[in-house]
C-alpha cells in the first residue's frame, strides 16, 4: 500500500516537469535580409550572365522592397539639422546592410545620389551585383515625392558587366532632370568605359545618348561638357612594339536639347605607358 502511494506521489511530481518539456518550441526568427540575399547570391556561382535574371531578379525585389519601406518611413529631411548625415549616405548604408554577408568573389556595391527636384528631392539608389570579375549586373531606382510621400517612380538596368557612377548635366527643360550614368568593365588589357545620358520627366527615364566599351576610357564632366579620353587598341599595340609614346585621344561632347553632341575628337599628347 505504501509503495503504491509513493508511486502516485512521484508521478504527480514528475508530471509538471514532463509537460514542461513537451511544450512546443518557438519558431526561429525569420532570416535577415542580408542572409536571404547571401543565400540567393550563392546560387549565382557558375551561372552565366545571360541566364542569371531569375536569381538576380529575386535579389532585386528583396532589396528594393526593403528600401521602399525604409524610404517611406525615413523621407529626406525627416531628422533635420545641419549635422544630419547626407541622405544619399543614409540610403547607401541601407543598401550596404543588404549585402553585408556577401564574401569575395560575391559583391554588392551600392551607388546613390540625392539632388533637388521640383519642390523636394530626387533620390537615386543603385547597386552593382557581381559573382565573377566579368559577370556583373546593375540596377538604378529613382525615388521622388508623389502626393507628399516618397515613392519609387522608376527603375532601370544599366549596361551589364560594368560598375555604376553618376554625373549631372543641365537640362533645357525646367521639369526635366538629366543624369549621366557611367561605369567601366574589365577588359583583356585595359578597362572599357560605357555611359548613358538619361532624362527623367517625373515618370520614366529616357535614354538620350549612349557609348559602349571605349578602350581605356576616362570620363569627366565640366558643367555642360563631357570629356572622354581614350586609347586606340591598335595604336597601343604598335607603340608597345616600337617602344614609342602611346597616342591618346580626346572626345568632347556638349549638352544640348537632344542630349550630347560631339564637338571635337582629336589626338592629344601621347602617354609614356
ABEGO torsion letter per residue (X at the ends): XAAAAAAAAAAAAAAAAAAAAABBBBBBBBBBAAAAAAAAAAAABGBBAAAAAAAAAAAAAAAAAAAAAAAAABBBGAAEEAABBBAAAAAAAAAAAAAAABBOABBBBBBBBBBBBEABBBBBBBBBBBABAABBBBBBBBBBBBGGBBBBABBBBBBBGBBBBBBBBBBABAABBBBBBBBBBBBAABBBBBBBBBBBAGABBBBABBBBGBBGBBBBBBEABBBBBBBBAAAAAAAAAAGBBBBBBBBBBBBBAAEBBBABBBBBBBBAX
